[in-house]
Amino acid sequence: MPHEDRHIYFNYDEAYKAIYTLSVEKGLTKTPLGILTLAEPNRENQMEIILTLENGRSGGVDSIKYTKDFVIAALMSACRTAGIPLPKGSNKTLELAQDKIVLRVQLLR
C-alpha cells in the first residue's frame, strides 16, 4: 500500500504568526506580543506544548500552554493561506525540532 509522509517546517516566527492569527480569528484570548524563543512539550500533559515568548519592549518572558490540536489547526490554516495543499483524510501531527515546529502529514492510500 502506498504511503505518503510529508514534513512542513515552520520557523518560530512563522509558527507564532499562525497561532496569533488563529487566536484572533477564533475570538480567543490574544497571544501575547513577543518573539517565540522556545517550544517544548508539556511534561504534565502530553496533549499540550509550552511556548516561551520574550517581549522586547518590557524584557518580560511569558510561557503559554496550547493544545497540540490548536497549534496543528493554526499551522494548517497557514498552509492554506500559503497555497500548500494538505490531503483530506491524512493524519496530521505536531513535532518539535530545534528552532522549528513541524506539521507532519501522513497518508495511507
Order of alpha helices (4+ residues) and beta strands (2+ residues): beta-alpha-beta-beta-beta-alpha-beta-beta
